């Protein structure tokens, strides 16, 4: 991919990193990290965005899957799983806690 991202080790919290791959989403390259908790697979897609940093996450449900999204420093993060929404939000929060904080804009 033409951007840098790091896989986070969340195994102490029960989310095991299983692997990663390059995907193509919405006509652009995306990093895809795969985590697992119990029998549930969690896909984390990361790709460049022009959207501003999103302090609060957005959550969605679609076809039996839960989705958690946020942006940080020019990258969009999209977590998708059949894991219940509370646990998926917990995973997203753990991942976000290991990220640098958004840079404040000076005017």
PDB file as gemmi writes it, atoms N, CA and C in Angstrom:
CRYST1    1.000    1.000    1.000  90.00  90.00  90.00 P 1                      
ATOM      1  N   UNK A   1       0.846  -1.184   0.000  1.00  0.00           N  
ATOM      2  CA  UNK A   1       0.000   0.000   0.000  1.00  0.00           C  
ATOM      3  C   UNK A   1       0.884   1.236   0.000  1.00  0.00           C  
ATOM      4  N   UNK A   2       0.328   2.328  -0.403  1.00  0.00           N  
ATOM      5  CA  UNK A   2       1.098   3.568  -0.499  1.00  0.00           C  
ATOM      6  C   UNK A   2       0.941   4.461   0.739  1.00  0.00           C  
ATOM      7  N   UNK A   3       0.662   3.837   1.885  1.00  0.00           N  
ATOM      8  CA  UNK A   3       0.581   4.553   3.155  1.00  0.00           C  
ATOM      9  C   UNK A   3       1.037   3.594   4.248  1.00  0.00           C  
ATOM     10  N   UNK A   4       1.404   4.148   5.396  1.00  0.00           N  
ATOM     11  CA  UNK A   4       1.921   3.320   6.486  1.00  0.00           C  
ATOM     12  C   UNK A   4       0.865   3.117   7.569  1.00  0.00           C  
ATOM     13  N   UNK A   5       0.787   1.889   8.048  1.00  0.00           N  
ATOM     14  CA  UNK A   5      -0.085   1.577   9.175  1.00  0.00           C  
ATOM     15  C   UNK A   5       0.566   0.463   9.987  1.00  0.00           C  
ATOM     16  N   UNK A   6       0.224   0.376  11.249  1.00  0.00           N  
ATOM     17  CA  UNK A   6       0.795  -0.650  12.118  1.00  0.00           C  
ATOM     18  C   UNK A   6      -0.296  -1.546  12.673  1.00  0.00           C  
ATOM     19  N   UNK A   7      -0.019  -2.832  12.723  1.00  0.00           N  
ATOM     20  CA  UNK A   7      -0.930  -3.768  13.390  1.00  0.00           C  
ATOM     21  C   UNK A   7      -0.722  -3.618  14.892  1.00  0.00           C  
ATOM     22  N   UNK A   8      -1.794  -3.582  15.624  1.00  0.00           N  
ATOM     23  CA  UNK A   8      -1.726  -3.443  17.086  1.00  0.00           C  
ATOM     24  C   UNK A   8      -1.875  -4.819  17.733  1.00  0.00           C  
ATOM     25  N   UNK A   9      -1.077  -5.077  18.755  1.00  0.00           N  
ATOM     26  CA  UNK A   9      -1.175  -6.332  19.493  1.00  0.00           C  
ATOM     27  C   UNK A   9      -2.215  -6.160  20.601  1.00  0.00           C  
ATOM     28  N   UNK A  10      -3.380  -6.741  20.389  1.00  0.00           N  
ATOM     29  CA  UNK A  10      -4.462  -6.663  21.372  1.00  0.00           C  
ATOM     30  C   UNK A  10      -4.729  -8.020  22.011  1.00  0.00           C  
ATOM     31  N   UNK A  11      -3.764  -8.926  21.911  1.00  0.00           N  
ATOM     32  CA  UNK A  11      -3.957 -10.299  22.397  1.00  0.00           C  
ATOM     33  C   UNK A  11      -4.195 -10.361  23.904  1.00  0.00           C  
ATOM     34  N   UNK A  12      -3.627  -9.443  24.665  1.00  0.00           N  
ATOM     35  CA  UNK A  12      -3.846  -9.451  26.118  1.00  0.00           C  
ATOM     36  C   UNK A  12      -5.304  -9.178  26.465  1.00  0.00           C  
ATOM     37  N   UNK A  13      -6.034  -8.576  25.526  1.00  0.00           N  
ATOM     38  CA  UNK A  13      -7.454  -8.301  25.727  1.00  0.00           C  
ATOM     39  C   UNK A  13      -8.337  -9.334  25.037  1.00  0.00           C  
ATOM     40  N   UNK A  14      -7.711 -10.403  24.496  1.00  0.00           N  
ATOM     41  CA  UNK A  14      -8.470 -11.489  23.890  1.00  0.00           C  
ATOM     42  C   UNK A  14      -8.671 -11.381  22.388  1.00  0.00           C  
ATOM     43  N   UNK A  15      -8.126 -10.336  21.755  1.00  0.00           N  
ATOM     44  CA  UNK A  15      -8.260 -10.141  20.314  1.00  0.00           C  
ATOM     45  C   UNK A  15      -6.939 -10.508  19.645  1.00  0.00           C  
ATOM     46  N   UNK A  16      -6.896 -11.692  19.045  1.00  0.00           N  
ATOM     47  CA  UNK A  16      -5.663 -12.199  18.447  1.00  0.00           C  
ATOM     48  C   UNK A  16      -5.537 -11.767  16.997  1.00  0.00           C  
ATOM     49  N   UNK A  17      -4.372 -11.210  16.647  1.00  0.00           N  
ATOM     50  CA  UNK A  17      -4.095 -10.840  15.270  1.00  0.00           C  
ATOM     51  C   UNK A  17      -3.812 -12.116  14.481  1.00  0.00           C  
ATOM     52  N   UNK A  18      -4.588 -12.361  13.433  1.00  0.00           N  
ATOM     53  CA  UNK A  18      -4.439 -13.575  12.625  1.00  0.00           C  
ATOM     54  C   UNK A  18      -3.702 -13.337  11.330  1.00  0.00           C  
ATOM     55  N   UNK A  19      -3.692 -12.104  10.842  1.00  0.00           N  
ATOM     56  CA  UNK A  19      -2.975 -11.823   9.603  1.00  0.00           C  
ATOM     57  C   UNK A  19      -3.400 -10.516   8.987  1.00  0.00           C  
ATOM     58  N   UNK A  20      -2.893 -10.274   7.807  1.00  0.00           N  
ATOM     59  CA  UNK A  20      -3.205  -9.056   7.094  1.00  0.00           C  
ATOM     60  C   UNK A  20      -3.081  -9.291   5.609  1.00  0.00           C  
ATOM     61  N   UNK A  21      -3.622  -8.361   4.851  1.00  0.00           N  
ATOM     62  CA  UNK A  21      -3.559  -8.477   3.403  1.00  0.00           C  
ATOM     63  C   UNK A  21      -3.809  -7.110   2.795  1.00  0.00           C  
ATOM     64  N   UNK A  22      -3.580  -7.023   1.497  1.00  0.00           N  
ATOM     65  CA  UNK A  22      -3.900  -5.836   0.733  1.00  0.00           C  
ATOM     66  C   UNK A  22      -5.242  -6.062   0.066  1.00  0.00           C  
ATOM     67  N   UNK A  23      -6.160  -5.118   0.209  1.00  0.00           N  
ATOM     68  CA  UNK A  23      -7.474  -5.192  -0.438  1.00  0.00           C  
ATOM     69  C   UNK A  23      -7.653  -3.974  -1.316  1.00  0.00           C  
ATOM     70  N   UNK A  24      -8.705  -3.997  -2.087  1.00  0.00           N  
ATOM     71  CA  UNK A  24      -9.058  -2.884  -2.948  1.00  0.00           C  
ATOM     72  C   UNK A  24     -10.516  -2.555  -2.671  1.00  0.00           C  
ATOM     73  N   UNK A  25     -10.779  -1.383  -2.087  1.00  0.00           N  
ATOM     74  CA  UNK A  25     -12.122  -0.994  -1.661  1.00  0.00           C  
ATOM     75  C   UNK A  25     -12.439   0.394  -2.229  1.00  0.00           C  
ATOM     76  N   UNK A  26     -13.620   0.514  -2.809  1.00  0.00           N  
ATOM     77  CA  UNK A  26     -14.036   1.804  -3.375  1.00  0.00           C  
ATOM     78  C   UNK A  26     -12.968   2.418  -4.275  1.00  0.00           C  
ATOM     79  N   UNK A  27     -12.396   1.580  -5.133  1.00  0.00           N  
ATOM     80  CA  UNK A  27     -11.409   2.010  -6.130  1.00  0.00           C  
ATOM     81  C   UNK A  27     -10.113   2.537  -5.525  1.00  0.00           C  
ATOM     82  N   UNK A  28      -9.761   2.050  -4.334  1.00  0.00           N  
ATOM     83  CA  UNK A  28      -8.492   2.445  -3.729  1.00  0.00           C  
ATOM     84  C   UNK A  28      -7.910   1.301  -2.908  1.00  0.00           C  
ATOM     85  N   UNK A  29      -6.606   1.337  -2.736  1.00  0.00           N  
ATOM     86  CA  UNK A  29      -5.920   0.323  -1.941  1.00  0.00           C  
ATOM     87  C   UNK A  29      -6.278   0.476  -0.474  1.00  0.00           C  
ATOM     88  N   UNK A  30      -6.382  -0.657   0.209  1.00  0.00           N  
ATOM     89  CA  UNK A  30      -6.682  -0.658   1.642  1.00  0.00           C  
ATOM     90  C   UNK A  30      -5.873  -1.751   2.316  1.00  0.00           C  
ATOM     91  N   UNK A  31      -5.382  -1.455   3.507  1.00  0.00           N  
ATOM     92  CA  UNK A  31      -4.771  -2.483   4.341  1.00  0.00           C  
ATOM     93  C   UNK A  31      -5.908  -3.179   5.073  1.00  0.00           C  
ATOM     94  N   UNK A  32      -5.810  -4.483   5.205  1.00  0.00           N  
ATOM     95  CA  UNK A  32      -6.832  -5.252   5.913  1.00  0.00           C  
ATOM     96  C   UNK A  32      -6.144  -6.095   6.969  1.00  0.00           C  
ATOM     97  N   UNK A  33      -6.521  -5.880   8.223  1.00  0.00           N  
ATOM     98  CA  UNK A  33      -5.992  -6.670   9.331  1.00  0.00           C  
ATOM     99  C   UNK A  33      -7.105  -7.570   9.841  1.00  0.00           C  
ATOM    100  N   UNK A  34      -6.763  -8.805  10.136  1.00  0.00           N  
ATOM    101  CA  UNK A  34      -7.761  -9.777  10.584  1.00  0.00           C  
ATOM    102  C   UNK A  34      -7.440 -10.185  12.015  1.00  0.00           C  
ATOM    103  N   UNK A  35      -8.405  -9.966  12.891  1.00  0.00           N  
ATOM    104  CA  UNK A  35      -8.309 -10.360  14.295  1.00  0.00           C  
ATOM    105  C   UNK A  35      -9.370 -11.419  14.568  1.00  0.00           C  
ATOM    106  N   UNK A  36      -9.199 -12.132  15.675  1.00  0.00           N  
ATOM    107  CA  UNK A  36     -10.195 -13.117  16.068  1.00  0.00           C  
ATOM    108  C   UNK A  36     -10.374 -13.075  17.578  1.00  0.00           C  
ATOM    109  N   UNK A  37     -11.640 -13.215  18.001  1.00  0.00           N  
ATOM    110  CA  UNK A  37     -11.975 -13.381  19.411  1.00  0.00           C  
ATOM    111  C   UNK A  37     -12.997 -14.518  19.468  1.00  0.00           C  
ATOM    112  N   UNK A  38     -12.691 -15.526  20.233  1.00  0.00           N  
ATOM    113  CA  UNK A  38     -13.504 -16.746  20.262  1.00  0.00           C  
ATOM    114  C   UNK A  38     -13.732 -17.234  18.830  1.00  0.00           C  
ATOM    115  N   UNK A  39     -14.971 -17.422  18.407  1.00  0.00           N  
ATOM    116  CA  UNK A  39     -15.252 -17.907  17.050  1.00  0.00           C  
ATOM    117  C   UNK A  39     -15.566 -16.772  16.077  1.00  0.00           C  
ATOM    118  N   UNK A  40     -15.302 -15.530  16.467  1.00  0.00           N  
ATOM    119  CA  UNK A  40     -15.656 -14.378  15.642  1.00  0.00           C  
ATOM    120  C   UNK A  40     -14.430 -13.766  14.977  1.00  0.00           C  
ATOM    121  N   UNK A  41     -14.539 -13.526  13.680  1.00  0.00           N  
ATOM    122  CA  UNK A  41     -13.497 -12.850  12.921  1.00  0.00           C  
ATOM    123  C   UNK A  41     -13.824 -11.365  12.878  1.00  0.00           C  
ATOM    124  N   UNK A  42     -12.791 -10.552  13.055  1.00  0.00           N  
ATOM    125  CA  UNK A  42     -12.932  -9.097  12.983  1.00  0.00           C  
ATOM    126  C   UNK A  42     -12.031  -8.617  11.854  1.00  0.00           C  
ATOM    127  N   UNK A  43     -12.613  -7.933  10.871  1.00  0.00           N  
ATOM    128  CA  UNK A  43     -11.842  -7.339   9.779  1.00  0.00           C  
ATOM    129  C   UNK A  43     -11.695  -5.854  10.028  1.00  0.00           C  
ATOM    130  N   UNK A  44     -10.462  -5.371  10.005  1.00  0.00           N  
ATOM    131  CA  UNK A  44     -10.181  -3.952  10.145  1.00  0.00           C  
ATOM    132  C   UNK A  44      -9.600  -3.465   8.823  1.00  0.00           C  
ATOM    133  N   UNK A  45     -10.332  -2.606   8.125  1.00  0.00           N  
ATOM    134  CA  UNK A  45      -9.881  -2.036   6.863  1.00  0.00           C  
ATOM    135  C   UNK A  45      -9.385  -0.626   7.128  1.00  0.00           C  
ATOM    136  N   UNK A  46      -8.220  -0.295   6.544  1.00  0.00           N  
ATOM    137  CA  UNK A  46      -7.611   1.012   6.733  1.00  0.00           C  
ATOM    138  C   UNK A  46      -7.259   1.564   5.358  1.00  0.00           C  
ATOM    139  N   UNK A  47      -7.717   2.778   5.072  1.00  0.00           N  
ATOM    140  CA  UNK A  47      -7.395   3.380   3.779  1.00  0.00           C  
ATOM    141  C   UNK A  47      -7.357   4.898   3.901  1.00  0.00           C  
ATOM    142  N   UNK A  48      -6.648   5.551   2.974  1.00  0.00           N  
ATOM    143  CA  UNK A  48      -6.536   7.010   3.020  1.00  0.00           C  
ATOM    144  C   UNK A  48      -7.900   7.677   2.832  1.00  0.00           C  
ATOM    145  N   UNK A  49      -8.064   8.836   3.448  1.00  0.00           N  
ATOM    146  CA  UNK A  49      -9.291   9.611   3.310  1.00  0.00           C  
ATOM    147  C   UNK A  49      -8.966  11.095   3.367  1.00  0.00           C  
ATOM    148  N   UNK A  50      -9.844  11.880   2.808  1.00  0.00           N  
ATOM    149  CA  UNK A  50      -9.708  13.335   2.905  1.00  0.00           C  
ATOM    150  C   UNK A  50     -10.637  13.884   3.987  1.00  0.00           C  
ATOM    151  N   UNK A  51     -11.403  12.985   4.630  1.00  0.00           N  
ATOM    152  CA  UNK A  51     -12.295  13.404   5.714  1.00  0.00           C  
ATOM    153  C   UNK A  51     -11.476  13.884   6.906  1.00  0.00           C  
ATOM    154  N   UNK A  52     -12.045  14.810   7.654  1.00  0.00           N  
ATOM    155  CA  UNK A  52     -11.359  15.302   8.848  1.00  0.00           C  
ATOM    156  C   UNK A  52     -11.404  14.237   9.948  1.00  0.00           C  
ATOM    157  N   UNK A  53     -10.538  14.391  10.933  1.00  0.00           N  
ATOM    158  CA  UNK A  53     -10.469  13.422  12.030  1.00  0.00           C  
ATOM    159  C   UNK A  53     -11.809  13.358  12.761  1.00  0.00           C  
ATOM    160  N   UNK A  54     -12.268  12.143  13.004  1.00  0.00           N  
ATOM    161  CA  UNK A  54     -13.530  11.892  13.679  1.00  0.00           C  
ATOM    162  C   UNK A  54     -13.224  11.512  15.127  1.00  0.00           C  
ATOM    163  N   UNK A  55     -13.549  12.389  16.047  1.00  0.00           N  
ATOM    164  CA  UNK A  55     -13.279  12.115  17.457  1.00  0.00           C  
ATOM    165  C   UNK A  55     -14.177  10.973  17.954  1.00  0.00           C  
ATOM    166  N   UNK A  56     -15.449  11.021  17.617  1.00  0.00           N  
ATOM    167  CA  UNK A  56     -16.385   9.971  18.021  1.00  0.00           C  
ATOM    168  C   UNK A  56     -16.536   8.955  16.896  1.00  0.00           C  
ATOM    169  N   UNK A  57     -16.649   7.702  17.257  1.00  0.00           N  
ATOM    170  CA  UNK A  57     -16.838   6.661  16.252  1.00  0.00           C  
ATOM    171  C   UNK A  57     -18.284   6.656  15.775  1.00  0.00           C  
ATOM    172  N   UNK A  58     -18.486   6.148  14.581  1.00  0.00           N  
ATOM    173  CA  UNK A  58     -19.829   5.945  14.045  1.00  0.00           C  
ATOM    174  C   UNK A  58     -20.065   4.441  13.998  1.00  0.00           C  
ATOM    175  N   UNK A  59     -21.259   4.021  14.331  1.00  0.00           N  
ATOM    176  CA  UNK A  59     -21.591   2.602  14.289  1.00  0.00           C  
ATOM    177  C   UNK A  59     -22.768   2.377  13.342  1.00  0.00           C  
ATOM    178  N   UNK A  60     -22.747   1.214  12.688  1.00  0.00           N  
ATOM    179  CA  UNK A  60     -23.786   0.830  11.743  1.00  0.00           C  
ATOM    180  C   UNK A  60     -24.066  -0.656  11.911  1.00  0.00           C  
ATOM    181  N   UNK A  61     -25.186  -1.091  11.380  1.00  0.00           N  
ATOM    182  CA  UNK A  61     -25.496  -2.510  11.264  1.00  0.00           C  
ATOM    183  C   UNK A  61     -25.959  -2.762   9.839  1.00  0.00           C  
ATOM    184  N   UNK A  62     -25.477  -3.861   9.245  1.00  0.00           N  
ATOM    185  CA  UNK A  62     -25.850  -4.179   7.880  1.00  0.00           C  
ATOM    186  C   UNK A  62     -25.771  -5.686   7.679  1.00  0.00           C  
ATOM    187  N   UNK A  63     -26.888  -6.298   7.314  1.00  0.00           N  
ATOM    188  CA  UNK A  63     -26.951  -7.725   6.980  1.00  0.00           C  
ATOM    189  C   UNK A  63     -26.364  -8.621   8.068  1.00  0.00           C  
ATOM    190  N   UNK A  64     -26.637  -8.304   9.306  1.00  0.00           N  
ATOM    191  CA  UNK A  64     -26.169  -9.127  10.411  1.00  0.00           C  
ATOM    192  C   UNK A  64     -24.763  -8.813  10.888  1.00  0.00           C  
ATOM    193  N   UNK A  65     -24.130  -7.818  10.298  1.00  0.00           N  
ATOM    194  CA  UNK A  65     -22.785  -7.429  10.704  1.00  0.00           C  
ATOM    195  C   UNK A  65     -22.824  -6.070  11.382  1.00  0.00           C  
ATOM    196  N   UNK A  66     -21.939  -5.892  12.351  1.00  0.00           N  
ATOM    197  CA  UNK A  66     -21.773  -4.600  13.005  1.00  0.00           C  
ATOM    198  C   UNK A  66     -20.548  -3.920  12.423  1.00  0.00           C  
ATOM    199  N   UNK A  67     -20.630  -2.600  12.309  1.00  0.00           N  
ATOM    200  CA  UNK A  67     -19.561  -1.811  11.684  1.00  0.00           C  
ATOM    201  C   UNK A  67     -19.255  -0.628  12.591  1.00  0.00           C  
ATOM    202  N   UNK A  68     -17.967  -0.400  12.815  1.00  0.00           N  
ATOM    203  CA  UNK A  68     -17.510   0.752  13.594  1.00  0.00           C  
ATOM    204  C   UNK A  68     -16.494   1.498  12.730  1.00  0.00           C  
ATOM    205  N   UNK A  69     -16.694   2.821  12.571  1.00  0.00           N  
ATOM    206  CA  UNK A  69     -15.816   3.632  11.724  1.00  0.00           C  
ATOM    207  C   UNK A  69     -15.301   4.848  12.467  1.00  0.00           C  
ATOM    208  N   UNK A  70     -14.061   5.259  12.115  1.00  0.00           N  
ATOM    209  CA  UNK A  70     -13.508   6.523  12.583  1.00  0.00           C  
ATOM    210  C   UNK A  70     -12.386   6.928  11.636  1.00  0.00           C  
ATOM    211  N   UNK A  71     -11.959   8.170  11.735  1.00  0.00           N  
ATOM    212  CA  UNK A  71     -10.819   8.646  10.959  1.00  0.00           C  
ATOM    213  C   UNK A  71      -9.784   9.235  11.910  1.00  0.00           C  
ATOM    214  N   UNK A  72      -8.531   9.165  11.490  1.00  0.00           N  
ATOM    215  CA  UNK A  72      -7.438   9.711  12.292  1.00  0.00           C  
ATOM    216  C   UNK A  72      -6.256   9.969  11.376  1.00  0.00           C  
ATOM    217  N   UNK A  73      -5.790  11.208  11.351  1.00  0.00           N  
ATOM    218  CA  UNK A  73      -4.579  11.583  10.616  1.00  0.00           C  
ATOM    219  C   UNK A  73      -4.590  11.128   9.158  1.00  0.00           C  
ATOM    220  N   UNK A  74      -5.689  11.372   8.467  1.00  0.00           N  
ATOM    221  CA  UNK A  74      -5.755  11.082   7.047  1.00  0.00           C  
ATOM    222  C   UNK A  74      -6.053   9.646   6.684  1.00  0.00           C  
ATOM    223  N   UNK A  75      -6.376   8.825   7.687  1.00  0.00           N  
ATOM    224  CA  UNK A  75      -6.730   7.426   7.420  1.00  0.00           C  
ATOM    225  C   UNK A  75      -8.125   7.139   7.967  1.00  0.00           C  
ATOM    226  N   UNK A  76      -8.883   6.334   7.238  1.00  0.00           N  
ATOM    227  CA  UNK A  76     -10.183   5.874   7.705  1.00  0.00           C  
ATOM    228  C   UNK A  76     -10.040   4.441   8.185  1.00  0.00           C  
ATOM    229  N   UNK A  77     -10.659   4.147   9.303  1.00  0.00           N  
ATOM    230  CA  UNK A  77     -10.647   2.817   9.911  1.00  0.00           C  
ATOM    231  C   UNK A  77     -12.077   2.301   9.917  1.00  0.00           C  
ATOM    232  N   UNK A  78     -12.260   1.086   9.426  1.00  0.00           N  
ATOM    233  CA  UNK A  78     -13.584   0.493   9.363  1.00  0.00           C  
ATOM    234  C   UNK A  78     -13.486  -0.944   9.882  1.00  0.00           C  
ATOM    235  N   UNK A  79     -14.131  -1.204  11.012  1.00  0.00           N  
ATOM    236  CA  UNK A  79     -14.101  -2.512  11.653  1.00  0.00           C  
ATOM    237  C   UNK A  79     -15.439  -3.201  11.386  1.00  0.00           C  
ATOM    238  N   UNK A  80     -15.384  -4.429  10.876  1.00  0.00           N  
ATOM    239  CA  UNK A  80     -16.598  -5.170  10.523  1.00  0.00           C  
ATOM    240  C   UNK A  80     -16.532  -6.568  11.121  1.00  0.00           C  
ATOM    241  N   UNK A  81     -17.638  -6.999  11.756  1.00  0.00           N  
ATOM    242  CA  UNK A  81     -17.684  -8.337  12.339  1.00  0.00           C  
ATOM    243  C   UNK A  81     -19.120  -8.715  12.684  1.00  0.00           C  
ATOM    244  N   UNK A  82     -19.333 -10.020  12.867  1.00  0.00           N  
ATOM    245  CA  UNK A  82     -20.618 -10.479  13.403  1.00  0.00           C  
ATOM    246  C   UNK A  82     -20.597 -10.485  14.928  1.00  0.00           C  
ATOM    247  N   UNK A  83     -19.502 -10.056  15.513  1.00  0.00           N  
ATOM    248  CA  UNK A  83     -19.381  -9.906  16.960  1.00  0.00           C  
ATOM    249  C   UNK A  83     -20.423  -8.888  17.432  1.00  0.00           C  
ATOM    250  N   UNK A  84     -20.960  -9.074  18.634  1.00  0.00           N  
ATOM    251  CA  UNK A  84     -21.972  -8.122  19.107  1.00  0.00           C  
ATOM    252  C   UNK A  84     -21.373  -6.716  19.182  1.00  0.00           C  
ATOM    253  N   UNK A  85     -22.240  -5.720  19.038  1.00  0.00           N  
ATOM    254  CA  UNK A  85     -21.789  -4.331  18.908  1.00  0.00           C  
ATOM    255  C   UNK A  85     -20.998  -3.852  20.121  1.00  0.00           C  
ATOM    256  N   UNK A  86     -21.395  -4.234  21.310  1.00  0.00           N  
ATOM    257  CA  UNK A  86     -20.678  -3.799  22.517  1.00  0.00           C  
ATOM    258  C   UNK A  86     -19.231  -4.265  22.487  1.00  0.00           C  
ATOM    259  N   UNK A  87     -19.004  -5.532  22.160  1.00  0.00           N  
ATOM    260  CA  UNK A  87     -17.631  -6.050  22.110  1.00  0.00           C  
ATOM    261  C   UNK A  87     -16.851  -5.469  20.944  1.00  0.00           C  
ATOM    262  N   UNK A  88     -17.524  -5.227  19.814  1.00  0.00           N  
ATOM    263  CA  UNK A  88     -16.835  -4.642  18.661  1.00  0.00           C  
ATOM    264  C   UNK A  88     -16.424  -3.199  18.964  1.00  0.00           C  
ATOM    265  N   UNK A  89     -17.271  -2.463  19.653  1.00  0.00           N  
ATOM    266  CA  UNK A  89     -16.906  -1.110  20.075  1.00  0.00           C  
ATOM    267  C   UNK A  89     -15.737  -1.148  21.059  1.00  0.00           C  
ATOM    268  N   UNK A  90     -15.711  -2.161  21.910  1.00  0.00           N  
ATOM    269  CA  UNK A  90     -14.590  -2.332  22.842  1.00  0.00           C  
ATOM    270  C   UNK A  90     -13.296  -2.575  22.070  1.00  0.00           C  
ATOM    271  N   UNK A  91     -13.340  -3.453  21.062  1.00  0.00           N  
ATOM    272  CA  UNK A  91     -12.171  -3.700  20.213  1.00  0.00           C  
ATOM    273  C   UNK A  91     -11.705  -2.390  19.572  1.00  0.00           C  
ATOM    274  N   UNK A  92     -12.642  -1.639  18.983  1.00  0.00           N  
ATOM    275  CA  UNK A  92     -12.297  -0.380  18.321  1.00  0.00           C  
ATOM    276  C   UNK A  92     -11.659   0.594  19.314  1.00  0.00           C  
ATOM    277  N   UNK A  93     -12.187   0.659  20.523  1.00  0.00           N  
ATOM    278  CA  UNK A  93     -11.635   1.561  21.535  1.00  0.00           C  
ATOM    279  C   UNK A  93     -10.219   1.139  21.919  1.00  0.00           C  
ATOM    280  N   UNK A  94      -9.991  -0.159  22.087  1.00  0.00           N  
ATOM    281  CA  UNK A  94      -8.644  -0.638  22.396  1.00  0.00           C  
ATOM    282  C   UNK A  94      -7.673  -0.265  21.279  1.00  0.00           C  
ATOM    283  N   UNK A  95      -8.095  -0.459  20.036  1.00  0.00           N  
ATOM    284  CA  UNK A  95      -7.238  -0.126  18.890  1.00  0.00           C  
ATOM    285  C   UNK A  95      -6.965   1.379  18.858  1.00  0.00           C  
ATOM    286  N   UNK A  96      -8.003   2.171  19.058  1.00  0.00           N  
ATOM    287  CA  UNK A  96      -7.843   3.630  19.036  1.00  0.00           C  
ATOM    288  C   UNK A  96      -6.947   4.122  20.170  1.00  0.00           C  
ATOM    289  N   UNK A  97      -7.007   3.465  21.335  1.00  0.00           N  
ATOM    290  CA  UNK A  97      -6.185   3.884  22.475  1.00  0.00           C  
ATOM    291  C   UNK A  97      -4.699   3.735  22.192  1.00  0.00           C  
ATOM    292  N   UNK A  98      -4.331   2.889  21.236  1.00  0.00           N  
ATOM    293  CA  UNK A  98      -2.923   2.688  20.893  1.00  0.00           C  
ATOM    294  C   UNK A  98      -2.492   3.554  19.710  1.00  0.00           C  
ATOM    295  N   UNK A  99      -3.365   4.471  19.271  1.00  0.00           N  
ATOM    296  CA  UNK A  99      -3.062   5.337  18.138  1.00  0.00           C  
ATOM    297  C   UNK A  99      -2.656   6.727  18.626  1.00  0.00           C  
ATOM    298  N   UNK A 100      -1.856   7.457  17.811  1.00  0.00           N  
ATOM    299  CA  UNK A 100      -1.590   8.846  18.153  1.00  0.00           C  
ATOM    300  C   UNK A 100      -2.884   9.652  18.108  1.00  0.00           C  
ATOM    301  N   UNK A 101      -2.991  10.647  18.946  1.00  0.00           N  
ATOM    302  CA  UNK A 101      -4.182  11.503  18.954  1.00  0.00           C  
ATOM    303  C   UNK A 101      -4.202  12.362  17.692  1.00  0.00           C  
ATOM    304  N   UNK A 102      -5.413  12.726  17.229  1.00  0.00           N  
ATOM    305  CA  UNK A 102      -5.486  13.619  16.069  1.00  0.00           C  
ATOM    306  C   UNK A 102      -4.761  14.916  16.347  1.00  0.00           C  
ATOM    307  N   UNK A 103      -4.127  15.448  15.309  1.00  0.00           N  
ATOM    308  CA  UNK A 103      -3.429  16.720  15.468  1.00  0.00           C  
ATOM    309  C   UNK A 103      -4.450  17.845  15.466  1.00  0.00           C  
ATOM    310  N   UNK A 104      -4.305  18.772  16.409  1.00  0.00           N  
ATOM    311  CA  UNK A 104      -5.219  19.908  16.411  1.00  0.00           C  
ATOM    312  C   UNK A 104      -4.792  20.881  15.315  1.00  0.00           C  
ATOM    313  N   UNK A 105      -5.782  21.542  14.759  1.00  0.00           N  
ATOM    314  CA  UNK A 105      -5.504  22.484  13.674  1.00  0.00           C  
ATOM    315  C   UNK A 105      -5.393  23.878  14.257  1.00  0.00           C  
ATOM    316  N   UNK A 106      -4.350  24.577  13.859  1.00  0.00           N  
ATOM    317  CA  UNK A 106      -4.147  25.948  14.315  1.00  0.00           C  
ATOM    318  C   UNK A 106      -4.695  26.900  13.264  1.00  0.00           C  
ATOM    319  N   UNK A 107      -5.411  27.928  13.719  1.00  0.00           N  
ATOM    320  CA  UNK A 107      -5.972  28.908  12.786  1.00  0.00           C  
ATOM    321  C   UNK A 107      -5.401  30.276  13.070  1.00  0.00           C  
TER     322      UNK A 107                                                      
END                                                                             
